[in-house]
Amino acid sequence: MTIGGNTLIVRTSWLYGVHGKNFVKTILRAAATQAEVRVVEDQWGSPTYARELAEVIAGLIEQGIRGIVHAGGGRRRRLLLA
């Protein structure tokens, strides 16, 4: 994909943080209310903390970076994240 001009696209996945719904909060809530929590084993992604992503984006803007950037945490299985 080609983009031009003054454009920055930041791609991320599995965003989690203090606000809103997310997988981490769901697992914590389930662990507090259920004897057993079941999680799929075959889903992979890059859990990304919202505050850290905001800091990365601010840094990219300050540096004048343009284009498509992939920003996220390390690759994990949902099972290991849970």
C-alpha positions, 0 to 999 in steps of 0.5 A: 500500500502506498500513501503520501503526504502528511499521513501516518497510519499506526496499526496495532492489535489486542488493545487493552487499558484502564478504560473500555472493554478488553480481553484482560479485563474480561479474564480478570473479571471471570477469574474473580467470579468463576472457579474455572476460566476457559480460554482458546489455545489457538489464537495469537496476537500482539497485546498492546497497552493503550498508554504505551501505544499513545506514547509510541504514537506521540514519539512518531509524530514528534519525529515526523515519521510518515507512512504505515507503522506496526506498533504492538506488544510481543506476539502471544497466545490468548491462553498465555496472556490469560 
